[in-house]
Each structure stands twice: as C-alpha cells, then as structure tokens.
Amino acid sequence: DKPFQGELIIRHSERKIKSIELQLVRVERTSYAEGEAREATEVQNIQIADGFVVPNMPIPIHMIFPKHFSCCSMRTKQFQIDFEVNLNVIFQDNHVITENFPIRIHRK
C-alpha cells in the first residue's frame, strides 16, 4: 500500500517542455494455443510538471495506486496481470517521449 515515489531531474532539453506526466497502465496477458493476447489499459494519469521546467531542479513524484482499479501483480500459466509506469515528456510541438518502467504491485 505504499505509493510510487521518487524524483525526476531534467538536466537539459533542446526543446521547450510543455508537460511531464506519469501514467499507470495495467497489462493483462492470456496464453492460448496460437500464442498470447495482450491488453493494456490506462489506470491513471498524473501531470507532475506543467510549462517551463527548471533545469536541475528535482520534480517530486508521488503516485498513490487506486485500490478499485489496481490489484496485486499476478502470474499463472495461462493468465497474468502486470503493471507499468510510463513517464511521458510532452514538448511544445506535441512530440512525446515515453520511458516505460515495469513494476510489481504487492499488498499486505
């Protein structure tokens, strides 16, 4: 039940940054005879920066996982539920750079 937290530091950017977002995604996979089906669903999206981002200034990250839309990561032979956090940097020209971080959620 701990939040996803930390900090992000933008050292330098050639382009002007419009916003920075964190996106929590639930990924469900099902195995069958012909292969695997994968379905990714956005659970939540949090904007952590808007407008000018000061270089070298830490941007705090604090994402609380919604209890009704997230569960423990689970893996069986035929089915699995995993989660990912996408860090999206959106520039003024609407170009987006995404970094994907697979995570495992555990509950007590």
BATIFI-317265 format. One record per residue (C-alpha): x, y, z. Coordinates in steps of 0.2 Angstrom, whole numbers, plus 2048, in hexadecimal, padded with zeros to 3 digits. Example, Ala and Ser with C-alpha at 12.3 -4.5 7.8 and 13.67 -1.06 7.14 Angstrom:
REM BATIFI-317265
83E  7EA  827
844  7FB  824
REM end
This chain:
REM BATIFI-317265
800  800  800
80F  80B  7FE
80F  819  7F0
81A  819  7E1
826  827  7E6
836  82F  7E2
83C  83E  7D8
840  843  7C6
84E  84F  7C1
84E  857  7AF
861  85B  7AC
85F  863  79B
852  864  78D
855  86B  77B
842  86C  779
836  876  785
82C  869  790
819  86C  790
816  85F  79E
81C  84F  7A7
80F  841  7AB
810  830  7B4
804  823  7AE
7FF  813  7B7
7FB  805  7AB
7F4  7F4  7AF
7FA  7E6  7A3
7F0  7D6  7A1
7F6  7C7  798
7EE  7B7  793
7F6  7A8  78C
7ED  79D  77F
7F2  790  772
7F7  79C  765
800  7A8  770
7FD  7B6  77C
7F0  7C4  77D
7F5  7D5  785
7EA  7E3  78B
7F1  7F3  793
7E5  7FF  79C
7E9  810  7A3
7E5  810  7B6
7EA  822  7BA
7F3  830  7B3
7FC  83E  7BE
804  84E  7B7
813  851  7C2
819  860  7B8
811  86E  7AE
819  87B  7A3
82B  880  7A5
836  873  7AF
844  87A  7B8
854  871  7B4
85C  867  7C2
84E  86A  7CE
846  85A  7D5
834  856  7D0
82C  84C  7DE
823  83C  7D9
815  835  7E4
808  82A  7DC
7FB  821  7E7
7F5  811  7DF
7E1  811  7DE
7DB  802  7E8
7CB  800  7DD
7D5  800  7CC
7E5  7F7  7D1
7E9  7E6  7D9
7F8  7DC  7DD
803  7D6  7CF
7FF  7C4  7CB
806  7B6  7C0
7FF  7A5  7BB
802  79A  7AD
7F4  7A1  7A2
7F1  7B2  7A9
7FB  7C0  7B1
7F8  7D2  7B7
806  7DE  7B7
808  7F1  7B9
813  7FE  7B1
817  810  7B4
81A  81B  7A4
823  82B  7A6
81D  836  798
826  847  794
81B  851  788
824  85F  77F
81C  870  779
81B  869  767
811  85A  76F
81F  84D  76B
81F  841  779
82D  836  781
828  827  78B
832  81D  797
82A  80D  79D
82D  806  7AF
826  7F4  7B3
821  7F3  7C5
81A  7E6  7D1
80C  7EA  7DD
80B  7E1  7ED
7FE  7E3  7FB
800  7DE  80D
REM end
